[in-house]
C-alpha cells in the first residue's frame, strides 16, 4: 500500500499523524515512515489503518469485476497453506 493512500485516509478522517498512531498503537515515527514510503507496511497494518480511518481494503478482479475483502485474502492464504501441508 502506498504512503499516499495512508495519508489520504488519515487526512480524510481528519486525524493528525500522532492521533492515528496512538489509535492503532504505533509509534508516530513508524506511521510517518509508512506515509513517506520509507518503510514497507504489512497488509495487516494497512488493514488496521484503514479500519481506524473508516475505510475498507478491497481487491477488485479487473477481468470479472468481482471484489474481495481483506478477510477473503486471508482465508485464501490460510487455505493454501493447509492444503500444501496435507500432501
PyMOL commands that set and color helices and strands:
alter all, ss='L'
color gray80, all
select helices_A, chain A and resi 3-13+17-23+28-35+43-52+70-86
alter helices_A, ss='H'
color red, helices_A
select strands_A, chain A and resi 58-60+67-69
alter strands_A, ss='S'
color yellow, strands_A
deselect
rebuild
show_as cartoon
